[in-house]
Amino acid sequence: MNWHNKTILIVEDETANLFLLTEYLEPTGINIIEAWNGSEGIEMFIKHKPDIVLMDIKMPLMNGYEAIVKIRELDTNVTVIAQTAYTMVGDREKIMASGFTNYIGKPIKEVDLFDKIAMYIGT
């Protein structure tokens, strides 16, 4: 993957998860912006205008469901992929109905992450 001209905002409150996602993505050359909660994610979204957002659902201060509402008020077209351990029946529907473009279940596998991102920003 060659995403040198793209920017991703990763909104994730767990250090280990953020580290893993960064390890996966760094070799692609994508510019990585990090936020630790939904509130900070909104600030980083406004400041950096990323091409794609990877957002955790369960976070302190402002969860992913609250943050997607704010992002959609700012930009209805940006790709926002939910990352979540919630993969039970009905969770996908709730995530999609909330305004996310897509979702990926945790634990996240590198190939699945690349496939999801490539669907929206190319290879």
N, C-alpha and C positions, 0 to 999 in steps of 0.2 A: 504494500500500500504506500502511496505517495500523496500525503495530504499536507505538504509544506505550505500551501496557500490557504489553509483552512484553520479555523479556531473552534475549539470545543470548550464548553464550560461544564465542569464536573462539580455537581453539588452533592456532597457526601460527608456525613458527620463521623464516620468510622475511619480512623487512620489506616488500618490494614486494607480496607476496601479501596480507599483513595490511592494508596501506594500500589496496589495491584493494578488498578486501572491505568495509572501513570506508567507503570512498567510495560504494560501491553501497548500503550499508545505512543510512547516516546520514539520508538524506531520508525514510526510513520512520518515523523516530522511535523505532525499537527501541533499547533500552538495550544497549549493546555492552560486554562484558567481554572483556579480552584475556589470553591466556596464551601463553608462548613455547615451552613444551614440555609433554609429557604430565604430568609431575610437578606443574608449576605449574597445569596445567589441572585436575587433581584438587583441588588446594587451592582454586581459584576456584570449582569446581563446588560444593564443600561450603559455601563462604562465601556464594555468591550464589544458589544454587538456580535456575539458568536454565531457561527454558521449552524451549530448544533448544540443542544444541551442534553446532558445525561444527568438525570435528577433522581436522587433517592426519594422514597415516599416517607419513611419514618425518620424525622429529624426534630431536634429541639427548636424552640423559638417560632419557627414557621415550617410546617411539614410540606411535603411535595404537592399535596392537593391544594393547599392554600397558595403556594408559590406559583403553580400553573395558572391559577386565576389571574394573578398579577401580570405574569408574562403575557398571557393572551390579551390583556388590556393594552399592552405595549406593542405586541406583534402577533398577529393571527396566523402568520405563515411559517415562522421558525419551527424547525424540527425539535421536539422535546421528547426524549425517550425516558420513560420511567424505569428505574432500576429498583427491584423490590424482591424481597423474600416472600411476599404475598402472592402465591401462585395457585391458590385454591379456586374452586369453581366460583364464578362470579367476580373474582378479583380483576380479571382482564377487562370485563365489561365496565366495571366501576372506573378503572384507570382510563380507558378509552373515552368514556362518557364525561370524564373530568376535563378533557381537553388535551391529553397527551397524544402525540403522533403515533407512538408505539410503546412497547415495553419489553424489558428483558429480565428474566428471573435470576435471582442469586442462588447459589454462587455463579458468577459470570465466567463463562469460558471465553478465551481469547477469540476463537473462531466465530462464536456467536456474536460477540461484540463487533468484530470487524464486519460481519455480514449485515448487521443492523445499521451500522453507520454508513456502509457503502451503498445501502438502499437509497440513502438520501443525499449523500455528497459525492458519490462516485468512488472509483478506485484509484 
